[in-house]
Each structure stands twice: as structure tokens, then as C-alpha cells.
Amino acid sequence: MPSVSGVTAIRLLGWAADGTARVVAFQPEPRAPVAFDGPMDMDQRLAYGHVGTVRVLALDRGAGAPTTLLTAPAEVVAIDVSDDVIRSGRTRDASPPLGVGPRFWYWSLLIIVLLAGIAAYRRRKGLARWLDNRRARLTSRPGPSG
């Protein structure tokens, strides 16, 4: 297997159908306060301030260097890949969903409810009069026997 240097840690994701290992290589944050060339707990190696980004690598037997499959944007400090994707190697193009998301509807509904509550509070005297008049009309109606 090719060696991978200059990383804080490597985590095995799985084995592809062709026998290559798929791993995540955690790239160190350039301003990390520690050196990663000595013994260290895994939790400390993967601490938030120590990892700058991650890469997904393929480690093939007999290869001189690892093959980079994915380099995450800066400050993405963790990644996971489905076992099915690793075994089959199938991927698809990502496409963002169309329209507005659930946060838009949540905040819109919340604002409408708050505005309705404020309006009802400001018109509470008128609402109370309307309810009293309605109750008075209901109680003053003659019964079915007349």
C-alpha cells in the first residue's frame, strides 16, 4: 500500500470491488498548535482546531502514491461515504432541490401566527363585544316549541 504523509489521521471507509482501500485523510490545520508526528489519542488528532480539511483517497496495492478521489472544501473537517458507494463505485451528480426549503415555510407560518396574535390582541375589545353580542343573540332565540 502507498504511504500517506502529512495528515493528522487516516480512517478506513471500506474496500472497493477491485481491492483498493478507500480512506479519509484528515489534513492538518496550518495553524494547529500541535505536531502530529508523535503518539497521540485519536480524539486529539481529530479535534476541531487540528483538522483543516479532508480528502478521500484510494490506496491500491503496488501503487507509488495514493489516488485522490475527492478533496473537500476548506474547513470541512469530516466526511463519510456509504458502503454501497464504496463497493459499487457508483456515484451521481448532485443537484440542489428546486423551490424554497422547509425553513422558509416554518418562518413564514411563524410570522403569520405572530401577526395574527398581535392583531387579535390589539382588537381584543372589539372581539369581546362581538362575542358578547353573538352569545346574546344565541340565548335570545326562541326554542323549537315557540
Phi, psi and omega in degrees: 000143177289151179272152179239121182242165177075029180237159176279325180197162174231136178235128180286127176269322181164185182246130178283168181297332180275003177092001178278146178274137174254123184229159171255126176254121180271112181279137182288148172293131182302330180261020180299136185281358184233161174261144186253018182268358179247179178294140183198146177296149179297321178300322180288324179294327183260012180300151187308314183282352184264339183256129179267317178199179180230156174229145172260125185239153171251125179251107183258141178297133177085353179281147180282332182216154178291153176262125179279121179265327181205134171244118182284156175299160180304144177072009166274113191254003178203153178204152175221149181232137181298144177301322179297321179293319180294314182294315185272332183078004181282138175223171175218160176287137177277137175227129182292151179293154179271157175080192181269155183267182183294333179296322178301312182292322178300308183291325177297313179297318180297318180294318179298315179297317179296316178296320177296320178295319178295317179297318179295321179295319181289335180251027185297325179293317177295320177295320179296317178297316180299316179296319178297316178297321179294316178297319180296319179294321181292323182279339182271355179290141176288150180287179183291336181273354171080000000 
